[in-house]
Amino acid sequence: MVLVDWVMTQFGRGTYLEYPYLLVGLAFWGVAVLQLFCASHGMRRTGPWRLLLAVPVILGLATMINVPEIAPEDREGLRQVGVVLNGLNSFSQEHGRFPSTAAEMEQRIPSTIGPSPYRNRGRPLAHRVVLISNATGPYSGGTGDQPGVLYYSVSSDGKEAWIVVTQLDRPVGGKVRFTDILTEDGFTTSLHRQVSPTWPAN
């Protein structure tokens, strides 16, 4: 499947998550061939050669353990959420509210906060921050056609803010959806922040 994804990234026209699909695909094929070789020789021979039968089991277990760690995933998007939250906290501690204009947001959060792990037709896509002022809740419109977009909504008084970010539902050829973010209360697609009443107003 990983090799199929690599072919799609080379000849497809959609957006995909950057990842060494070819290298990982060839590595899996190599492991599969080695497992087959050890299993066939272990069954046909006697004596110490029987130990080869343990190799496919060991490789299979190692693969099961490591696949979740090396699977393609947009970890960078969640890191950028942390960057934005730090910027919001810094601004609110100084002004007693969250930034509510593009000029204020640029002081702590650039509208383009670095490259994303996504590419479209081979071209890298940037993480973008979209400001939504006078909001009463998180952004609930369409996801658009670009992953790695962070929607920052702020209330009219600047005391509340919500963050929603987009990603692909699968690494290659996927559809754009809102990211599930793990919080203390479980998974959510939007983060809600409020200004602490102890912070000074400006």
C-alpha positions as CSV (number, residue, x, y, z in Angstrom):
1,M,0.0,0.0,0.0
2,V,2.9,2.4,0.8
3,L,4.4,1.8,-2.7
4,V,1.0,2.5,-4.2
5,D,0.9,5.8,-2.3
6,W,4.4,6.6,-3.6
7,V,3.2,6.1,-7.2
8,M,0.2,8.3,-6.6
9,T,2.5,11.1,-5.2
10,Q,4.6,10.9,-8.4
11,F,1.8,10.8,-10.9
12,G,-1.3,12.1,-9.1
13,R,-2.5,15.7,-9.0
14,G,-3.8,15.8,-5.4
15,T,-2.4,16.9,-2.1
16,Y,-0.5,14.5,0.0
17,L,1.5,14.2,3.2
18,E,5.3,14.3,2.7
19,Y,6.8,11.0,3.7
20,P,9.5,8.6,2.4
21,Y,6.9,6.3,0.8
22,L,9.3,4.6,-1.5
23,L,12.0,3.9,1.1
24,V,9.5,2.5,3.7
25,G,7.7,0.5,1.0
26,L,10.9,-1.2,-0.1
27,A,11.9,-1.8,3.5
28,F,8.6,-3.7,4.1
29,W,9.0,-5.7,0.9
30,G,12.6,-6.6,2.1
31,V,11.3,-7.7,5.4
32,A,8.6,-9.8,3.8
33,V,11.1,-11.5,1.5
34,L,13.4,-12.2,4.4
35,Q,10.5,-13.8,6.4
36,L,9.6,-16.0,3.4
37,F,13.2,-17.1,3.0
38,C,13.7,-18.0,6.7
39,A,10.4,-19.8,6.9
40,S,11.0,-21.9,3.8
41,H,14.5,-22.9,4.7
42,G,13.6,-23.5,8.4
43,M,10.9,-25.9,7.4
44,R,13.0,-27.8,4.9
45,R,16.1,-28.3,7.1
46,T,16.9,-29.8,10.4
47,G,19.2,-29.1,13.3
48,P,20.2,-25.4,13.9
49,W,18.5,-24.4,10.7
50,R,15.2,-24.8,12.5
51,L,16.1,-21.6,14.4
52,L,15.3,-19.7,11.2
53,L,11.6,-20.3,11.9
54,A,11.9,-17.8,14.8
55,V,13.0,-15.0,12.5
56,P,9.6,-14.4,10.8
57,V,8.0,-14.3,14.3
58,I,10.5,-11.8,15.6
59,L,10.3,-9.7,12.5
60,G,6.5,-9.8,12.6
61,L,6.3,-8.7,16.2
62,A,8.9,-5.9,15.6
63,T,6.8,-4.7,12.6
64,M,3.6,-4.6,14.7
65,I,5.3,-2.6,17.4
66,N,7.1,-0.1,15.1
67,V,4.5,0.5,12.4
68,P,2.4,2.9,14.5
69,E,5.5,5.0,15.2
70,I,6.6,5.3,11.6
71,A,3.2,5.6,9.9
72,P,2.7,8.8,8.0
73,E,1.0,11.4,10.3
74,D,0.7,15.2,10.5
75,R,2.6,15.7,13.8
76,E,3.8,19.1,12.6
77,G,0.2,20.5,12.5
78,L,-0.2,19.8,16.2
79,R,3.1,21.4,16.9
80,Q,2.0,24.5,15.1
81,V,-1.1,24.6,17.3
82,G,1.2,24.8,20.2
83,V,3.1,27.7,18.6
84,V,-0.1,29.6,18.1
85,L,-1.2,28.9,21.7
86,N,2.1,30.2,23.0
87,G,1.6,33.4,20.9
88,L,-1.9,33.9,22.2
89,N,-0.9,33.4,25.8
90,S,2.0,35.9,25.4
91,F,-0.2,38.6,23.9
92,S,-3.0,38.1,26.4
93,Q,-0.6,38.3,29.4
94,E,0.5,41.7,28.1
95,H,-2.8,43.1,26.9
96,G,-5.4,41.3,28.9
97,R,-7.1,40.0,25.8
98,F,-6.4,38.0,22.7
99,P,-5.3,39.6,19.4
100,S,-8.3,40.6,17.3
101,T,-6.8,42.2,14.2
102,A,-4.4,41.1,11.6
103,A,-1.8,43.7,12.8
104,E,-2.1,42.4,16.4
105,M,-1.9,38.8,15.4
106,E,1.2,39.4,13.3
107,Q,3.0,40.6,16.5
108,R,2.8,37.0,17.9
109,I,1.5,34.8,15.2
110,P,2.5,35.2,11.6
111,S,-0.2,34.4,9.1
112,T,2.2,31.9,7.6
113,I,3.8,30.0,10.4
114,G,6.2,27.8,8.5
115,P,6.1,25.0,6.0
116,S,3.6,22.2,6.5
117,P,4.3,18.5,5.8
118,Y,1.9,18.7,2.8
119,R,2.6,19.0,-0.9
120,N,0.4,19.6,-3.9
121,R,1.8,18.4,-7.2
122,G,5.2,18.3,-5.6
123,R,5.0,21.9,-4.3
124,P,5.2,22.4,-0.5
125,L,2.3,24.0,1.2
126,A,2.6,26.5,4.1
127,H,0.8,26.4,7.4
128,R,-1.6,29.3,7.3
129,V,-3.5,31.1,10.1
130,V,-6.9,32.5,9.2
131,L,-8.3,35.2,11.5
132,I,-12.0,35.3,12.2
133,S,-13.0,38.3,14.3
134,N,-16.2,38.9,16.3
135,A,-16.8,35.2,16.7
136,T,-19.2,33.6,19.1
137,G,-17.7,30.1,18.7
138,P,-15.2,28.0,16.7
139,Y,-15.1,28.2,13.0
140,S,-17.8,25.9,11.6
141,G,-17.6,26.5,7.9
142,G,-16.2,24.3,5.2
143,T,-12.8,22.8,5.5
144,G,-11.6,24.1,2.1
145,D,-9.3,22.2,-0.1
146,Q,-6.0,22.8,1.7
147,P,-4.8,21.0,4.8
148,G,-2.6,22.7,7.4
149,V,-4.8,25.7,7.7
150,L,-5.4,27.0,11.3
151,Y,-8.6,28.9,11.9
152,Y,-8.2,31.3,14.8
153,S,-11.6,32.7,15.9
154,V,-11.7,35.5,18.6
155,S,-14.7,37.1,20.3
156,S,-15.6,40.8,19.9
157,D,-14.1,41.7,23.3
158,G,-11.0,39.5,22.8
159,K,-11.6,37.5,25.9
160,E,-12.3,34.2,24.2
161,A,-10.6,32.4,21.3
162,W,-11.1,29.1,19.5
163,I,-8.7,27.2,17.3
164,V,-9.5,24.7,14.5
165,V,-7.0,23.2,12.2
166,T,-7.3,21.1,9.0
167,Q,-5.6,18.0,7.8
168,L,-6.0,15.1,5.3
169,D,-8.1,12.1,6.4
170,R,-5.5,9.9,4.8
171,P,-1.9,10.6,3.7
172,V,-2.4,10.4,0.0
173,G,-5.5,11.2,-2.0
174,G,-7.4,12.0,1.2
175,K,-10.1,14.6,1.9
176,V,-9.5,17.7,4.0
177,R,-11.1,17.4,7.5
178,F,-10.8,19.1,10.9
179,T,-8.1,17.6,13.1
180,D,-8.9,15.7,16.2
181,I,-6.9,17.3,19.1
182,L,-6.4,15.4,22.3
183,T,-7.1,17.4,25.4
184,E,-7.7,16.6,29.1
185,D,-11.4,16.0,28.3
186,G,-10.7,13.7,25.3
187,F,-10.6,14.4,21.6
188,T,-12.0,17.6,20.2
189,T,-11.9,19.4,16.8
190,S,-11.7,22.8,18.5
191,L,-9.6,24.3,21.3
192,H,-11.3,27.0,23.5
193,R,-9.2,29.5,25.5
194,Q,-10.4,32.3,27.8
195,V,-8.4,35.2,29.2
196,S,-7.6,34.8,32.9
197,P,-9.3,37.6,34.9
198,T,-6.0,38.0,36.8
199,W,-4.2,39.3,33.7
200,P,-4.0,43.1,33.5
201,A,-6.1,44.8,30.8
202,N,-4.6,47.3,28.5
